[in-house]
Amino acid sequence: MKTKTDSGNFFEDFKLGHVFQCPIPRTLNQGDISNYISMTGDRTPRFCDARMEIHPLLLFHLVLGQTVRQISLNAKANLGYAGLLWQRPAVAGDTISTTAEVIGLKENSNQKTGIVYVKTRAQNQQGKEVLQYNRWVMVNKRDEKIKTEYLEKPVIPELPSKIEPEMLWPVKEGIPTKGITGGDFIFEDYKVGERIDHVDGLTVNTTEHMSFTRLFQNGAKIHFDNLLTDGKPLVYGGYPMSLGYALGFNGLQNRTGICAINAGAHANPVYAGDTLYAFSEVLEKKNFGADARTGAVRLRLIVTKNMRVEKVDSFQIYPEAGKKVLHPNIVLDLDYWDQIATGA
């Protein structure tokens, strides 16, 4: 008799081009907004007021969680993202459904795991797409003794290096003001090349990181199972992302919210007890025009663990000369677009 429980897909189960319809559609509500604020401390004004807009990262975590049963239930690690674009705002009352298409496969040389590349798309109850992105995840094999065709002939998709600013939707409502945010700096004040130390730190504990992961129905075993992980469940990589972005409000108070992710990498693992800090680099700016009330700012968010970056100007992201190997205390390297209120 076929088992009635679902053990999830292993690397061998994935087929190029297959599209998963991901359960379970979920309606977002005011409780989700409040829970997200309580678990991250995020203070971005646009997602705290009466219009009940859903924080973009809340939507991202929900959508990723919907893909876990098919894609990453047996994951070893979630590795990175590219080409992530929020196409339109989501609000309380929207019902979100998600699909995930397998666009690449690569078996690792140890023959214990493989990399699965997926294109994820989410839409609301009207069938309008609200979010799309690519991610890649390391998934365990069912049988380490049997090679797959993707060991010698991997299929690695060509992924976008960045989202062009012309693809962003300029925010027209809910523009923060200095009186609301307490921050003095607007779009015109930020300079390409500057670094911003976000100062504050947050220590991750077991209850918070597991509760956050369950909030989005993400059941990946490595985040919860003490026996499977030798007593050290891995913190879901999206939690340091949200905590780092929340820390980033200190120095970017007049932002309107993350609107695209060009690339992202979970560089090193986070476990309960680790303390996180963050700083940002201004990579690029784009003025939407004379009548626009926001300007696009491309930022690189670096989240570190157990190391306060007091001398952020001299911190070496790549400590070894000539090598693109991230500092061992970096847990997240996120290249993204935000919008910041202008002086218009």
Secondary structure, 3 states (H helix, E strand, C coil): CCCCCCCCCCHHHCCCCCEEEEEEEEECCHHHHHHHHHHHCCCCHHHCCCCCECCHHHHHHHHHHHHHHHHCCCEEEEEEEEEEEECCCCECCCEEEEEEEEEEEEECCCCCEEEEEEEEEEECCCCCEEEEEEEEEEEECCCCCCCCCCCCCCECCCCCCCCCHHHCCCCCCCCCCHHHHCCCCCHHHCCCCCEEECCCCEECCHHHHHHHHHHCCCCCHHHCCCCCCCCCCCCCCHHHHHHHHHHCCCCCCCECCCCEEEEEEECCCCCCCCEEEEEEEEEEEEECCCCCCEEEEEEEEEEEECCCCCCHHHCCCCCCCCCCCCCCCEEEEEEEEEEEECCC
